[in-house]
Amino acid sequence: MKKRFSIIIPVLLVAFSLCAQQNNDAAGTYFLQDVKDTNSGFTLKPNYTFTFFYTKDQFTRTGSGRWTLDNNIITFNSRLKPARDFKLLSSRRVNDNFVTIAFTDDNPLYIKDIECTLYTARGRQKKFTNAEGIVQFTKQEIDSVKIISSFFPDHPFTYIPLNKIQNNFVFELEKWISEVFFSDFTLQFSNPHLSGRHPLLPGQFRYTKDN
């Protein structure tokens, strides 16, 4: 029995050492390749935390969480995404001929071109907010409103009015709307590259480690 343990323990130590070495090899900063005017990628830290970064023109988004490596697959997970990305500030009935939806945020760019789709008994209608963050529809009873920001399309939101005759709504963008969330997002690891999807862009990509 002692002889058997004397064999097993060194084997386990070697296995753990190889696993630790592979994880250390994976740590580093990987930059997205071949996407014009875009700076994006992942920083994998030896303590199994990561940061994600994305910058295009003057627009920046970030994310963070923990990573694991198994069979050359890196899996990314972050904190749970909050249930809503838009906060309702007011909803009321106004004596006019419109359904008015307005948005507010510290950054005026974020409230422009927000896609708003009304769902009613007569079907659905889609419009976009103007530069002031306001959009108007013909007055009608509303079943629900679907909201998609042009800057943050990965954060859609659906609002169901408590009273269908309300026709004036004001929303505020939540502070975390620019955060990128991860749930079992995976990339293939082949040192010094990562390959697979991008959290915000369609298609397949390669990321190269910065030396």
C-alpha positions in Angstrom: 0.0 0.0 0.0 2.8 2.4 0.9 4.5 1.7 -2.4 1.3 2.4 -4.3 1.0 5.8 -2.6 4.6 6.6 -3.3 3.8 6.2 -7.0 0.5 8.0 -7.0 1.6 11.1 -5.2 4.5 12.1 -7.6 2.1 11.5 -10.5 -0.5 13.8 -9.0 2.2 16.4 -8.3 3.3 16.3 -11.9 -0.3 16.6 -13.1 -1.0 19.6 -10.9 2.3 21.2 -12.0 1.4 20.8 -15.6 -2.1 22.3 -15.1 -0.6 25.3 -13.2 1.9 25.8 -15.9 -0.8 25.8 -18.6 -2.8 28.3 -16.7 0.3 30.6 -16.3 0.9 30.3 -20.0 -2.7 31.4 -20.7 -2.3 34.5 -18.5 -1.7 37.8 -20.4 -3.3 40.4 -22.6 -4.8 39.3 -25.9 -5.7 41.9 -28.6 -8.4 41.5 -31.2 -6.9 41.1 -34.7 -7.9 42.5 -38.1 -10.9 44.7 -37.0 -10.3 48.3 -38.3 -10.3 51.2 -35.9 -11.2 48.9 -33.0 -9.1 48.3 -29.8 -10.5 45.3 -28.0 -9.4 42.2 -26.1 -9.0 40.4 -22.8 -6.5 40.6 -20.0 -6.3 37.2 -18.2 -4.6 37.5 -14.8 -2.8 34.7 -13.0 -5.3 34.8 -10.1 -8.1 33.8 -12.6 -9.7 37.2 -12.9 -10.1 38.9 -16.2 -11.0 42.3 -17.7 -12.5 42.8 -21.1 -12.0 46.1 -23.1 -13.6 47.5 -26.2 -12.9 50.9 -27.7 -14.1 52.2 -31.1 -13.7 55.9 -31.9 -14.4 57.5 -28.5 -16.9 54.8 -27.4 -15.6 52.4 -24.7 -17.1 49.4 -22.9 -15.6 47.1 -20.3 -16.4 44.0 -18.4 -14.7 41.8 -15.8 -15.1 38.5 -14.0 -13.3 35.1 -13.6 -11.9 32.7 -16.1 -11.1 29.0 -16.1 -9.1 26.8 -18.5 -10.1 23.2 -19.3 -9.0 21.2 -22.4 -7.7 24.3 -24.1 -11.1 26.1 -23.7 -11.2 29.3 -21.7 -14.5 30.0 -20.1 -15.5 33.5 -19.0 -18.1 34.4 -16.3 -19.0 37.7 -14.7 -21.4 38.8 -12.1 -25.1 38.3 -12.9 -26.6 40.8 -15.3 -29.2 43.0 -13.5 -32.8 42.4 -14.5 -33.3 45.8 -16.1 -31.1 48.3 -17.9 -33.6 51.2 -18.0 -35.2 52.8 -14.9 -38.7 54.1 -15.2 -38.7 57.7 -13.7 -42.3 58.5 -14.5 -45.4 57.2 -16.3 -48.6 59.2 -16.6 -51.6 60.1 -18.7 -51.2 63.3 -20.6 -54.1 65.1 -22.3 -52.6 65.2 -25.8 -52.6 63.1 -29.0 -49.4 61.2 -28.6 -47.6 58.4 -26.8 -44.4 60.0 -25.8 -41.3 58.1 -24.6 -38.3 60.1 -23.4 -34.9 59.1 -22.1 -32.3 60.8 -19.9 -28.6 60.2 -19.2 -25.5 62.1 -18.3 -24.1 61.4 -21.8 -26.4 63.0 -24.4 -25.1 60.6 -27.1 -26.6 57.6 -25.4 -30.2 58.8 -25.6 -30.1 59.4 -29.4 -31.4 56.7 -31.9 -32.9 54.4 -29.2 -35.2 51.9 -30.9 -38.6 51.9 -29.4 -41.2 49.4 -30.5 -44.8 49.7 -29.3 -46.9 46.5 -29.1 -50.7 47.2 -29.2 -53.9 45.5 -30.2 -53.3 46.8 -33.7 -49.9 45.3 -34.1 -46.5 46.9 -33.6 -44.8 50.2 -34.5 -41.1 51.0 -34.4 -39.5 54.5 -34.2 -36.2 55.9 -33.0 -35.5 58.7 -30.5 -34.3 62.1 -31.8 -31.2 64.0 -30.6 -33.1 65.0 -27.4 -33.9 61.4 -26.6 -37.6 61.7 -27.4 -39.9 59.7 -29.6 -43.7 60.1 -30.3 -46.3 57.8 -31.6 -50.0 58.3 -32.3 -52.0 58.0 -29.1 -53.2 54.5 -28.4 -53.5 51.9 -25.7 -50.1 50.1 -25.1 -49.5 46.5 -24.2 -45.7 46.8 -24.0 -42.7 48.7 -25.2 -39.5 47.1 -26.3 -36.4 49.3 -26.0 -33.0 48.7 -27.7 -30.1 51.2 -27.5 -28.0 51.6 -30.6 -24.9 51.8 -28.3 -25.9 48.9 -26.2 -27.9 46.4 -28.3 -26.9 43.6 -26.0 -29.0 45.2 -23.3 -32.6 45.1 -24.6 -35.5 46.0 -22.3 -39.2 45.4 -22.3 -41.6 47.6 -20.3 -45.2 46.6 -19.6 -47.3 49.6 -18.4 -49.5 49.0 -15.4 -52.2 51.1 -17.0 -52.7 50.9 -20.7 -54.1 54.4 -21.0 -50.9 56.0 -19.8 -49.2 57.8 -22.7 -46.1 59.6 -21.3 -43.0 57.7 -20.1 -39.6 58.9 -19.0 -36.7 56.4 -18.6 -33.2 56.7 -17.3 -30.3 54.5 -18.5 -29.0 52.5 -15.6 -25.3 53.1 -14.6 -24.3 49.5 -15.6 -25.7 49.7 -19.1 -22.2 50.0 -20.6 -20.9 47.0 -18.7 -20.4 43.8 -20.7 -21.6 40.6 -18.9 -20.4 37.1 -19.5 -22.2 33.8 -18.9 -20.1 30.7 -20.0 -18.5 32.7 -22.9 -15.8 30.5 -24.3 -12.7 30.9 -26.5 -10.2 28.4 -27.8 -6.7 28.7 -26.3 -3.7 27.9 -28.5 -0.7 29.8 -27.1 -0.2 32.7 -28.0 -3.7 33.0 -29.4 -7.4 32.9 -28.5 -10.0 32.2 -31.1 -13.7 32.3 -31.4 -16.5 34.9 -30.9 -16.4 38.5 -29.7 -18.9 39.6 -27.0 -20.1 42.6 -29.1 -19.3 41.8 -32.7 -20.7 39.2 -35.1 -18.4 36.6 -36.6 -15.3 34.6 -35.6 -12.1 36.2 -34.6 -8.5 35.7 -33.4 -6.9 37.4 -30.4 -3.1 37.5 -30.1 -1.2 37.8 -26.8 0.9 40.9 -26.3 4.5 40.1 -25.6 
